[in-house]
């Protein structure tokens, strides 16, 4: 018997089908397929998050490190009756173009364009213009300047570097008759400078020799406290000139109108601290004008650098126009007179009253700010009083005006301040 015959034939019942592996393979393929997609999504979102974080930190870095100050310089010259404009761009690194909270501009080039000769070194620069007998002197690191020999105060210290001098644009716009600065509404670091041909004088302020002579008051006395700024050139103006006290210490209100009706002060003087927003340069009489320069110089020296003059002398006609506008708004003359003095009854016409603040428009909230508080508490040292206090409205008949100051002289101002009086009570 051969071996093949001894083998047992397999029974149909002995057959065991192989395990089914198809579904398991499909599950593995599905996992590999979708798992790969999930990993791709995770990588994508990780990259997206990294890019967003990078942009966020770049924006923070840009906020902390703002870019250059960009000046667009326009030189406007006349060709016959037509204007010819030359335009150029001057970018300044922020460390040069912005200092002590002020935008700065280099002036050597424009001074030469206007016909000034330069004399000096890296510590002090002086400019002279023979055609109009004008001069300007600036010292490095000093906020004191001399325009036509008259001392005035800069909003920030002058910077002399590489033979050029950088000055605050607020000062330049207020002092120079042919310079104008305009900031971009969206980006305050983009500034347009307009330079026009010089006609006669370059400076807005009067020349020193045309001002009324200054005489020391025999009983001037000593200063009540020590100032931070150097105000030695201004001290004589804190008290009215000898024998003329009553000319400055005068009550002006509905019961005491200005006479004659069309009165114009005799010695109106330009105020270099006029706000530079397109308004005409404001004026006061000589003594209050000089005392106000000292007042605002000391304010800046104490950290209150944004305060500017918004209104000073007003003519009778201009006051009449303002009052008429207020009547139209308030509905009656009685209601209007609480906010705007009637023509002939305004201290502004006397050349002794001035509005100073750092708000876009006069606002009673200014009185509660550090700037408003400092002005009210220190005005008397310079001969000024807060004319319309909050707790005296029933006496003055005028609403609280923390921006309105009046020159009366240092002695009277000190008595009014220390006695918590208004001007009407002082005269009683």
Protein Blocks (a to p, Z undefined) as FASTA:
>chain_A
ZZklmpccddfklpccdddfklmmmmmmmmmmmmmmmmmmmmmmmmmmmmmmmmmmmmmm
mmmmccdddddddddddehjaccdddddddddfklmpgghiacddfklmmmmnopacedd
fkbccdddfklopacdddehiabdceehiacddfbdcddeehiacddfklmmmmpmkbcc
dddfklmkbccddddddfklmbfbdcfklpccddddfklopafbdcfbdcklmmmmmpcc
ehilmmmmccddfklccddfklccfkbccdfkbccehpacddddfklmmmmmmmmmmmmm
nopakbccfbfcddfklmmmmmmmmmmmnopaklmmmmmccehiafklnopaccddfbfb
dcfklmmpmklmmmmmmmmmnopacfbafklmmmnopacdfkbccdebjklmmmmmmnop
afklmmZZ
